[in-house]
Amino acid sequence: MANIKSSEKDIRRSRKRAVLNRQERSRLRTYDKRIRGLIEAGKIEEARAEFRVFTTYLDRAGRKNLIHHRQADRRKGRLAVALNRKTA
């Protein structure tokens, strides 16, 4: 345990951030699975609507360094390719 007051506060802050980050990463995974499931089920229009929401979450996660910004771009690109493959 920390001996310095500022260190104790830093530990509390880190724990709180870790919980929030875990929730955000979980949300990203859930959206990804949901969209891929919709694509497989052939519900392309619903998948496109979810994709629009998902891209905003990915961009935000990239800006906040929750994930690397290039990983966010890569995820968007791969999902867009999967979406477009089913429509063509």
Rosetta constraint file for C-alpha pairs under 8 A:
AtomPair CA 1 CA 8 HARMONIC 7.83 0.50
AtomPair CA 2 CA 7 HARMONIC 5.84 0.50
AtomPair CA 2 CA 8 HARMONIC 5.65 0.50
AtomPair CA 3 CA 7 HARMONIC 7.23 0.50
AtomPair CA 3 CA 8 HARMONIC 7.39 0.50
AtomPair CA 4 CA 8 HARMONIC 6.40 0.50
AtomPair CA 5 CA 9 HARMONIC 6.37 0.50
AtomPair CA 6 CA 10 HARMONIC 6.09 0.50
AtomPair CA 7 CA 11 HARMONIC 6.21 0.50
AtomPair CA 8 CA 12 HARMONIC 6.41 0.50
AtomPair CA 9 CA 13 HARMONIC 6.15 0.50
AtomPair CA 10 CA 14 HARMONIC 6.06 0.50
AtomPair CA 11 CA 15 HARMONIC 6.23 0.50
AtomPair CA 12 CA 16 HARMONIC 6.30 0.50
AtomPair CA 13 CA 17 HARMONIC 6.17 0.50
AtomPair CA 14 CA 18 HARMONIC 6.04 0.50
AtomPair CA 15 CA 19 HARMONIC 6.40 0.50
AtomPair CA 16 CA 20 HARMONIC 6.47 0.50
AtomPair CA 17 CA 21 HARMONIC 5.98 0.50
AtomPair CA 18 CA 22 HARMONIC 6.06 0.50
AtomPair CA 19 CA 23 HARMONIC 6.38 0.50
AtomPair CA 20 CA 24 HARMONIC 6.32 0.50
AtomPair CA 21 CA 25 HARMONIC 6.15 0.50
AtomPair CA 21 CA 66 HARMONIC 6.79 0.50
AtomPair CA 22 CA 26 HARMONIC 6.08 0.50
AtomPair CA 23 CA 27 HARMONIC 6.17 0.50
AtomPair CA 24 CA 28 HARMONIC 6.34 0.50
AtomPair CA 24 CA 61 HARMONIC 7.93 0.50
AtomPair CA 25 CA 29 HARMONIC 6.35 0.50
AtomPair CA 25 CA 66 HARMONIC 7.65 0.50
AtomPair CA 26 CA 30 HARMONIC 6.09 0.50
AtomPair CA 27 CA 31 HARMONIC 6.15 0.50
AtomPair CA 28 CA 32 HARMONIC 6.23 0.50
AtomPair CA 28 CA 54 HARMONIC 7.43 0.50
AtomPair CA 28 CA 57 HARMONIC 7.28 0.50
AtomPair CA 28 CA 58 HARMONIC 7.21 0.50
AtomPair CA 29 CA 33 HARMONIC 6.23 0.50
AtomPair CA 30 CA 34 HARMONIC 6.03 0.50
AtomPair CA 31 CA 35 HARMONIC 6.09 0.50
AtomPair CA 31 CA 50 HARMONIC 7.58 0.50
AtomPair CA 31 CA 54 HARMONIC 6.38 0.50
AtomPair CA 32 CA 36 HARMONIC 6.20 0.50
AtomPair CA 32 CA 54 HARMONIC 7.70 0.50
AtomPair CA 33 CA 37 HARMONIC 6.03 0.50
AtomPair CA 34 CA 38 HARMONIC 6.25 0.50
AtomPair CA 35 CA 39 HARMONIC 6.20 0.50
AtomPair CA 35 CA 47 HARMONIC 5.24 0.50
AtomPair CA 35 CA 50 HARMONIC 6.46 0.50
AtomPair CA 35 CA 51 HARMONIC 6.80 0.50
AtomPair CA 36 CA 40 HARMONIC 6.23 0.50
AtomPair CA 36 CA 47 HARMONIC 7.79 0.50
AtomPair CA 36 CA 79 HARMONIC 7.91 0.50
AtomPair CA 37 CA 41 HARMONIC 6.14 0.50
AtomPair CA 38 CA 42 HARMONIC 6.19 0.50
AtomPair CA 38 CA 43 HARMONIC 5.20 0.50
AtomPair CA 38 CA 44 HARMONIC 6.75 0.50
AtomPair CA 38 CA 46 HARMONIC 7.03 0.50
AtomPair CA 38 CA 47 HARMONIC 5.52 0.50
AtomPair CA 39 CA 43 HARMONIC 5.85 0.50
AtomPair CA 39 CA 44 HARMONIC 5.75 0.50
AtomPair CA 39 CA 47 HARMONIC 6.20 0.50
AtomPair CA 39 CA 82 HARMONIC 7.82 0.50
AtomPair CA 39 CA 83 HARMONIC 6.61 0.50
AtomPair CA 39 CA 86 HARMONIC 7.12 0.50
AtomPair CA 42 CA 86 HARMONIC 7.76 0.50
AtomPair CA 43 CA 47 HARMONIC 6.23 0.50
AtomPair CA 44 CA 48 HARMONIC 6.12 0.50
AtomPair CA 44 CA 83 HARMONIC 7.26 0.50
AtomPair CA 44 CA 86 HARMONIC 7.71 0.50
AtomPair CA 44 CA 87 HARMONIC 7.28 0.50
AtomPair CA 45 CA 49 HARMONIC 6.38 0.50
AtomPair CA 46 CA 50 HARMONIC 6.28 0.50
AtomPair CA 47 CA 51 HARMONIC 5.93 0.50
AtomPair CA 47 CA 83 HARMONIC 7.69 0.50
AtomPair CA 48 CA 52 HARMONIC 6.35 0.50
AtomPair CA 48 CA 83 HARMONIC 7.58 0.50
AtomPair CA 49 CA 53 HARMONIC 6.82 0.50
AtomPair CA 50 CA 54 HARMONIC 6.06 0.50
AtomPair CA 51 CA 55 HARMONIC 6.07 0.50
AtomPair CA 52 CA 56 HARMONIC 6.83 0.50
AtomPair CA 53 CA 57 HARMONIC 6.66 0.50
AtomPair CA 54 CA 58 HARMONIC 6.15 0.50
AtomPair CA 55 CA 59 HARMONIC 6.07 0.50
AtomPair CA 55 CA 76 HARMONIC 6.45 0.50
AtomPair CA 56 CA 60 HARMONIC 6.16 0.50
AtomPair CA 57 CA 61 HARMONIC 6.08 0.50
AtomPair CA 58 CA 62 HARMONIC 6.14 0.50
AtomPair CA 58 CA 72 HARMONIC 5.40 0.50
AtomPair CA 58 CA 73 HARMONIC 7.96 0.50
AtomPair CA 58 CA 76 HARMONIC 7.71 0.50
AtomPair CA 59 CA 63 HARMONIC 6.22 0.50
AtomPair CA 59 CA 69 HARMONIC 7.36 0.50
AtomPair CA 59 CA 72 HARMONIC 6.40 0.50
AtomPair CA 59 CA 73 HARMONIC 7.87 0.50
AtomPair CA 60 CA 64 HARMONIC 6.16 0.50
AtomPair CA 61 CA 65 HARMONIC 6.09 0.50
AtomPair CA 61 CA 66 HARMONIC 4.96 0.50
AtomPair CA 61 CA 67 HARMONIC 5.84 0.50
AtomPair CA 61 CA 69 HARMONIC 7.69 0.50
AtomPair CA 61 CA 72 HARMONIC 7.54 0.50
AtomPair CA 62 CA 66 HARMONIC 6.07 0.50
AtomPair CA 62 CA 67 HARMONIC 5.28 0.50
AtomPair CA 62 CA 68 HARMONIC 5.42 0.50
AtomPair CA 62 CA 69 HARMONIC 4.09 0.50
AtomPair CA 62 CA 70 HARMONIC 7.62 0.50
AtomPair CA 62 CA 71 HARMONIC 7.73 0.50
AtomPair CA 62 CA 72 HARMONIC 5.87 0.50
AtomPair CA 63 CA 69 HARMONIC 6.58 0.50
AtomPair CA 65 CA 69 HARMONIC 7.12 0.50
AtomPair CA 67 CA 71 HARMONIC 6.61 0.50
AtomPair CA 67 CA 72 HARMONIC 6.87 0.50
AtomPair CA 68 CA 72 HARMONIC 6.50 0.50
AtomPair CA 69 CA 73 HARMONIC 6.40 0.50
AtomPair CA 70 CA 74 HARMONIC 6.05 0.50
AtomPair CA 71 CA 75 HARMONIC 6.08 0.50
AtomPair CA 72 CA 76 HARMONIC 6.26 0.50
AtomPair CA 73 CA 77 HARMONIC 6.10 0.50
AtomPair CA 74 CA 78 HARMONIC 6.11 0.50
AtomPair CA 75 CA 79 HARMONIC 6.10 0.50
AtomPair CA 76 CA 80 HARMONIC 6.02 0.50
AtomPair CA 77 CA 81 HARMONIC 6.21 0.50
AtomPair CA 78 CA 82 HARMONIC 6.29 0.50
AtomPair CA 79 CA 83 HARMONIC 6.15 0.50
AtomPair CA 80 CA 84 HARMONIC 6.07 0.50
AtomPair CA 81 CA 85 HARMONIC 5.93 0.50
AtomPair CA 82 CA 86 HARMONIC 6.57 0.50
AtomPair CA 83 CA 87 HARMONIC 6.67 0.50
AtomPair CA 84 CA 88 HARMONIC 6.17 0.50
